[in-house]
Amino acid sequence: MQEKSTRMCIAVVVGVVICTIGISAEDKPKPREKKVGSKYFVHDETEPKPEIIAAGKTDDQPPCDAVVLFDGTDVSAWCDGKRNATKWVIKDGAMECVKKAGSVRTKQEFGSCQLHIEWRTPKDVKGSGQSRGNSGVFLMNTYEVQVLDSYNNPTYADGQAASIYGQKKPLVNVSRGPDKWQSYDIVFHRPIFKGKTNEVVRPATITIFHNGVLVQDHWEIKGVTWHKKQSAYRYHADKMPIQLQDHGNPIRYRNIWVREIPEIITE
């Protein structure tokens, strides 16, 4: 009986020791680890906090740090290709391309950016394919996101609405019908060139939400927009205008704003 009691006592003591060792190991501070590509540790309280900005009243309205390019009242932020006053007109709070007006571009230049833009094709349906409600949003005056009436309007895949023209078709077609307002929310990262050569160290990338639906997912742009020609990069400045194309159709645009995206710097 005494031996049995002794064994039980020894077992209890061993169990307590093991539990104590386990708790001590668990409570022991772990070495801090730095985040990949950063000088800061994981959960580092010294890392600077993000800047606080005021959001728009709704998701389609510009936040306080956005550059408003068109708010429905004037076209002072825009000019033609020769930096003269644009011939585009304002109708019902929208900027409309009129006959022989030519393309328009922003007076301010941008590189990597977040762009919100709304557009509408004509109510009167005329033509088919690329002749129906055609325009385009050119980032850096170089890389085109196609604008087209793609509602029941067959055309080549890399030329329909929300395509990277001549390069990449959208993931899906979420086009609304003629005379219906549509939106693009674009995240664009400019290319980085090797010196002043045509060689790119980092290709341009683009993400697009068309009417709230993801249609381009961080896709690498292959180069300058061409028609019926393979794309290739051509050196250009770090910032250039945003252009809206005159393709001979009375397209309307409204609620255009942009946020510049700082280049990512490895810390």
C-alpha positions in Angstrom: 0.0 0.0 0.0 2.8 2.3 0.9 4.6 1.6 -2.4 1.4 2.4 -4.3 1.1 5.7 -2.6 4.7 6.5 -3.3 4.3 5.8 -7.0 1.2 8.0 -7.1 3.1 10.8 -5.4 6.0 10.5 -7.9 3.6 10.5 -10.8 1.9 13.7 -9.6 5.2 15.4 -9.0 6.4 14.5 -12.5 3.2 15.7 -14.0 3.4 19.0 -12.2 7.0 19.4 -13.4 6.1 18.6 -17.0 3.2 21.1 -17.0 5.5 23.8 -15.4 8.1 23.2 -18.1 5.4 23.4 -20.8 4.0 26.6 -19.5 7.5 28.2 -19.1 8.3 27.3 -22.7 5.0 28.7 -24.0 5.4 31.9 -22.0 8.9 32.5 -23.1 9.1 35.5 -25.5 9.7 34.6 -29.1 12.4 36.4 -31.1 10.9 39.2 -33.2 10.9 38.7 -37.0 11.1 41.4 -39.6 8.5 41.6 -42.4 9.7 40.5 -45.8 11.2 43.4 -47.7 10.8 45.8 -44.8 12.9 47.3 -42.0 10.0 46.9 -39.6 9.2 43.9 -37.4 5.8 42.0 -37.6 3.3 44.0 -35.5 5.9 46.8 -35.0 4.3 49.7 -33.1 7.0 52.1 -34.5 6.0 51.6 -38.1 4.3 54.8 -39.4 0.5 54.6 -39.6 -1.3 55.1 -42.9 -2.4 58.7 -43.7 -6.1 59.3 -42.8 -8.2 60.7 -45.7 -11.9 61.5 -45.9 -13.8 59.1 -48.2 -16.4 60.3 -50.6 -20.1 60.3 -49.5 -20.6 57.3 -51.7 -18.1 54.9 -53.3 -18.3 56.6 -56.7 -17.5 60.0 -55.2 -13.9 61.3 -54.9 -12.1 61.1 -51.6 -10.4 64.2 -50.3 -7.0 63.4 -51.9 -8.4 62.9 -55.4 -7.8 65.2 -58.3 -11.2 65.9 -59.8 -10.9 66.0 -63.6 -14.6 66.6 -64.4 -17.5 67.3 -62.0 -20.1 68.1 -64.5 -19.6 71.9 -64.5 -16.6 72.7 -66.7 -13.9 71.3 -68.9 -11.0 73.5 -67.6 -8.9 70.4 -66.7 -8.9 69.3 -70.4 -7.4 70.4 -73.6 -6.9 69.1 -77.2 -3.8 67.5 -78.5 -2.1 70.9 -79.1 -3.0 72.1 -75.6 -5.7 74.4 -77.0 -9.2 74.6 -75.5 -11.2 71.5 -76.1 -14.3 71.5 -78.4 -16.0 68.9 -76.3 -19.2 70.3 -74.8 -21.1 69.9 -71.6 -24.6 68.4 -71.8 -26.7 67.4 -68.8 -23.7 67.4 -66.5 -21.7 65.2 -68.9 -18.8 65.9 -71.2 -19.7 64.9 -74.8 -17.5 64.3 -77.8 -19.0 66.2 -80.8 -18.3 65.9 -84.5 -14.7 66.7 -85.4 -13.8 67.8 -81.9 -10.8 65.5 -81.7 -9.5 63.7 -78.7 -9.1 65.4 -75.3 -6.4 65.0 -72.7 -5.8 66.2 -69.2 -3.6 69.3 -68.7 -2.1 67.6 -65.6 0.1 64.5 -66.1 -0.1 61.3 -64.2 1.8 58.0 -63.8 0.6 55.2 -61.5 -2.9 56.0 -60.5 -6.4 55.0 -59.4 -9.0 56.3 -61.9 -12.7 56.5 -61.7 -14.6 57.4 -64.8 -18.2 57.0 -66.0 -19.4 56.8 -69.6 -22.4 56.4 -71.7 -22.9 55.3 -75.4 -25.6 57.0 -77.5 -29.3 56.1 -77.2 -29.7 55.9 -81.0 -27.9 52.7 -82.0 -25.9 53.2 -85.2 -23.4 50.9 -86.8 -22.1 47.6 -85.5 -18.9 46.2 -84.2 -16.2 48.9 -83.8 -18.4 51.5 -85.4 -20.9 51.4 -82.6 -20.4 53.7 -79.6 -16.6 53.7 -79.8 -14.1 55.6 -77.7 -11.2 54.9 -75.4 -9.5 55.8 -72.2 -5.7 56.2 -72.8 -3.6 56.0 -69.7 -0.4 58.0 -70.0 -1.7 58.9 -73.5 -0.4 55.5 -74.5 -2.3 52.4 -73.1 -5.9 52.1 -74.1 -8.8 50.8 -72.2 -11.5 50.3 -74.8 -14.9 52.1 -74.5 -17.5 50.5 -76.8 -21.2 49.6 -76.9 -20.7 45.9 -76.3 -24.3 45.1 -75.5 -25.5 42.6 -78.1 -22.8 43.9 -80.4 -20.4 41.2 -81.6 -16.8 42.2 -82.3 -13.3 40.8 -81.8 -12.7 39.9 -78.2 -9.7 42.2 -77.6 -11.6 45.2 -78.9 -14.8 45.1 -76.8 -15.6 47.3 -73.8 -13.1 46.9 -70.9 -10.4 45.2 -73.1 -6.9 46.4 -73.2 -7.2 47.2 -76.8 -5.5 44.7 -79.1 -3.9 42.9 -76.2 -6.3 41.4 -73.6 -10.0 40.7 -73.6 -12.0 41.3 -70.4 -12.7 38.3 -68.1 -16.4 38.8 -68.6 -18.8 41.1 -70.6 -20.8 43.1 -68.1 -21.9 45.9 -70.5 -25.1 47.7 -70.0 -27.3 48.7 -72.9 -27.1 51.9 -75.0 -27.9 55.2 -73.1 -27.1 53.5 -69.8 -24.3 54.9 -67.6 -21.4 52.6 -67.0 -18.3 52.9 -64.9 -14.6 51.9 -64.9 -12.6 51.8 -61.7 -9.0 51.4 -62.8 -5.8 50.7 -60.8 -2.8 51.3 -63.1 0.9 51.0 -62.4 3.2 52.6 -64.9 6.1 50.8 -66.5 9.6 51.4 -65.3 12.2 51.6 -68.1 15.8 50.8 -68.0 17.3 54.3 -68.4 15.9 55.9 -71.5 15.7 52.7 -73.5 12.7 50.8 -74.7 13.6 48.0 -72.3 11.3 47.7 -69.2 12.5 46.8 -65.8 8.9 46.5 -64.7 6.0 46.3 -67.2 2.8 48.3 -66.6 0.0 46.5 -64.9 -3.7 47.2 -64.8 -6.8 46.1 -62.8 -10.2 47.1 -63.9 -13.7 46.9 -62.4 -16.4 47.4 -65.0 -19.7 48.3 -63.5 -18.3 47.0 -60.2 -17.2 43.6 -61.7 -13.5 42.6 -61.9 -12.7 42.3 -65.6 -8.9 42.8 -65.7 -6.9 41.3 -62.8 -3.5 43.0 -62.3 -2.6 42.2 -65.9 0.8 43.0 -67.4 0.4 45.4 -70.3 2.5 44.3 -73.3 3.3 47.8 -74.6 1.9 50.7 -76.6 -1.6 50.4 -78.0 -1.6 49.7 -81.7 -4.3 48.6 -84.3 -3.6 45.3 -86.0 0.0 45.3 -84.8 1.8 43.5 -82.0 2.4 45.6 -79.0 5.9 46.6 -77.7 7.2 49.2 -75.2 8.5 52.5 -76.3 10.2 54.8 -73.8 8.2 57.7 -72.4 8.2 60.1 -69.4 7.2 59.0 -65.9 4.0 61.1 -66.1 1.8 61.8 -69.1 -1.8 63.0 -69.7 -4.9 60.8 -69.6 -6.6 60.9 -73.0 -10.2 60.4 -74.0 -10.6 59.3 -77.6 -12.7 60.8 -80.3 -13.7 57.9 -82.5 -16.5 59.7 -84.3 -19.2 58.8 -81.8 -21.0 61.1 -79.4 -19.8 59.4 -76.2 -20.5 61.1 -72.9 -18.3 61.0 -69.8 -18.9 62.2 -66.3 -17.7 62.0 -62.7 -14.0 61.6 -63.5 -11.4 61.7 -60.7 -8.0 60.3 -60.1 -5.7 59.5 -57.2 -1.9 59.3 -57.8 -0.3 56.1 -56.5 3.2 56.5 -55.0 5.8 54.2 -56.3 6.5 51.2 -54.0 9.9 51.6 -52.4 11.5 48.5 -50.7 12.4 49.5 -47.2 
